[in-house]
C-alpha cells in the first residue's frame, strides 16, 4: 500500500509539473510574437 501511494503521489506531482511547464512554454510565445 505504501509503495503504491508513493508512486501515485510522485506521479501526480510530475503530472502537475509537466502541465505547469507546458503552460509556461505555450503562454509566453504568443505574447512575445504580439510584442514584436
MMTF fields as JSON, N, C-alpha, C and O atoms, coordinates in Angstrom:
{
  "mmtfVersion": "1.0.0",
  "mmtfProducer": "UNKNOWN",
  "numBonds": 143,
  "numAtoms": 144,
  "numGroups": 36,
  "numChains": 1,
  "numModels": 1,
  "chainsPerModel": [1],
  "groupsPerChain": [36],
  "chainIdList": ["A"],
  "bondAtomList": [4, 2, 8, 6, 12, 10, 16, 14, 20, 18, 24, 22, 28, 26, 32, 30, 36, 34, 40, 38, 44, 42, 48, 46, 52, 50, 56, 54, 60, 58, 64, 62, 68, 66, 72, 70, 76, 74, 80, 78, 84, 82, 88, 86, 92, 90, 96, 94, 100, 98, 104, 102, 108, 106, 112, 110, 116, 114, 120, 118, 124, 122, 128, 126, 132, 130, 136, 134, 140, 138],
  "bondOrderList": [1, 1, 1, 1, 1, 1, 1, 1, 1, 1, 1, 1, 1, 1, 1, 1, 1, 1, 1, 1, 1, 1, 1, 1, 1, 1, 1, 1, 1, 1, 1, 1, 1, 1, 1],
  "groupList": [{"groupName": "UNK", "atomNameList": ["N", "CA", "C", "O"], "elementList": ["N", "C", "C", "O"], "formalChargeList": [0, 0, 0, 0], "bondAtomList": [1, 0, 2, 1, 3, 2], "bondOrderList": [1, 1, 2], "singleLetterCode": "X", "chemCompType": "L-PEPTIDE LINKING"}],
  "groupTypeList": [0, 0, 0, 0, 0, 0, 0, 0, 0, 0, 0, 0, 0, 0, 0, 0, 0, 0, 0, 0, 0, 0, 0, 0, 0, 0, 0, 0, 0, 0, 0, 0, 0, 0, 0, 0],
  "groupIdList": [1, 2, 3, 4, 5, 6, 7, 8, 9, 10, 11, 12, 13, 14, 15, 16, 17, 18, 19, 20, 21, 22, 23, 24, 25, 26, 27, 28, 29, 30, 31, 32, 33, 34, 35, 36],
  "secStructList": [7, 2, 2, 2, 2, 2, 2, 2, 2, 2, 2, 2, 2, 2, 2, 2, 2, 2, 2, 2, 2, 2, 2, 2, 2, 2, 2, 2, 2, 2, 2, 2, 2, 2, 2, 7],
  "xCoordList": [0.842, 0.0, 0.871, 0.636, 1.874, 2.728, 3.447, 3.547, 3.948, 4.653, 3.713, 4.086, 2.498, 1.53, 1.2, 1.111, 1.018, 0.672, 1.809, 1.568, 3.043, 4.201, 4.279, 4.537, 4.056, 4.108, 3.028, 3.282, 1.824, 0.722, 1.043, 0.809, 1.578, 1.9, 2.947, 2.787, 4.008, 5.059, 4.519, 4.888, 3.643, 3.056, 2.24, 2.324, 1.441, 0.607, 1.489, 1.218, 2.544, 3.444, 4.111, 4.175, 4.606, 5.251, 4.258, 4.614, 3.011, 1.986, 1.728, 1.643, 1.601, 1.345, 2.515, 2.31, 3.737, 4.921, 4.955, 5.279, 4.619, 4.628, 3.596, 3.889, 2.382, 1.325, 1.745, 1.545, 2.333, 2.765, 3.85, 3.829, 4.794, 5.877, 5.311, 5.729, 4.356, 3.759, 3.046, 3.149, 2.323, 1.613, 2.617, 2.392, 3.728, 4.728, 5.326, 5.618, 5.507, 6.094, 5.091, 5.464, 3.818, 2.806, 2.376, 2.186, 2.217, 1.688, 2.634, 2.19, 3.929, 4.813, 5.047, 5.338, 4.93, 5.216, 4.334, 4.875, 2.997, 2.138, 2.383, 2.314, 2.668, 2.881, 4.131, 4.127, 5.194, 6.421, 6.175, 6.673, 5.42, 5.125, 4.29, 4.515, 3.33, 2.472, 3.299, 3.086, 4.25, 5.078, 5.898, 6.067, 6.406, 7.202, 6.288, 6.768],
  "yCoordList": [-1.21, 0.0, 1.251, 2.187, 1.255, 2.449, 2.698, 3.838, 1.62, 1.781, 2.351, 3.257, 1.82, 2.309, 3.77, 4.568, 4.123, 5.515, 6.448, 7.543, 6.015, 6.847, 7.016, 8.113, 5.93, 6.006, 6.941, 7.748, 6.838, 7.707, 9.154, 10.052, 9.391, 10.755, 11.373, 12.508, 10.638, 11.155, 11.356, 12.315, 10.453, 10.574, 11.844, 12.55, 12.139, 13.349, 14.591, 15.534, 14.6, 15.764, 15.974, 17.099, 14.894, 15.009, 15.511, 16.308, 15.045, 15.48, 16.975, 17.699, 17.442, 18.87, 19.706, 20.75, 19.251, 19.991, 20.04, 21.075, 18.921, 18.87, 19.839, 20.582, 19.829, 20.735, 22.187, 23.031, 22.479, 23.849, 24.29, 25.424, 23.402, 23.737, 23.977, 24.905, 23.137, 23.298, 24.638, 25.33, 25.006, 26.295, 27.44, 28.4, 27.351, 28.42, 28.523, 29.621, 27.374, 27.402, 27.923, 28.65, 27.557, 27.926, 29.377, 30.074, 29.848, 31.198, 32.302, 33.187, 32.293, 33.415, 33.533, 34.629, 32.459, 32.508, 33.517, 34.39, 33.44, 34.406, 35.836, 36.776, 36.006, 37.355, 37.972, 39.145, 37.18, 37.69, 37.979, 38.975, 37.131, 37.337, 38.604, 39.376, 38.815, 40.003, 41.255, 42.303, 41.141, 42.298, 42.717, 43.908, 41.734, 42.053, 42.472, 42.783],
  "zCoordList": [0.0, 0.0, 0.0, -0.765, 0.863, 0.96, -0.368, -0.823, -0.987, -2.265, -3.323, -4.068, -3.386, -4.385, -4.118, -5.051, -2.85, -2.521, -2.923, -3.43, -2.697, -3.06, -4.573, -5.068, -5.304, -6.773, -7.293, -8.187, -6.74, -7.18, -6.832, -7.642, -5.63, -5.2, -6.122, -6.57, -6.406, -7.293, -8.706, -9.384, -9.149, -10.491, -10.615, -11.62, -9.582, -9.609, -9.624, -10.367, -8.809, -8.753, -10.117, -10.612, -10.719, -12.032, -13.071, -13.939, -12.987, -13.947, -13.787, -14.779, -12.54, -12.297, -12.806, -13.425, -12.55, -13.007, -14.536, -15.119, -15.182, -16.648, -17.221, -18.158, -16.651, -17.135, -16.92, -17.793, -15.742, -15.445, -16.426, -16.905, -16.724, -17.661, -19.056, -19.749, -19.47, -20.806, -20.898, -21.91, -19.844, -19.86, -19.949, -20.686, -19.203, -19.236, -20.64, -21.114, -21.305, -22.652, -23.672, -24.593, -23.516, -24.517, -24.354, -25.351, -23.122, -22.892, -23.371, -24.102, -22.99, -23.349, -24.86, -25.34, -25.612, -27.047, -27.784, -28.463, -27.686, -28.388, -27.906, -28.698, -26.614, -26.076, -26.718, -27.09, -26.844, -27.468, -28.944, -29.47, -29.609, -31.028, -31.201, -32.133, -30.306, -30.396, -30.103, -30.713, -29.162, -28.811, -30.031, -30.291, -30.781, -31.963, -33.11, -34.2]
}
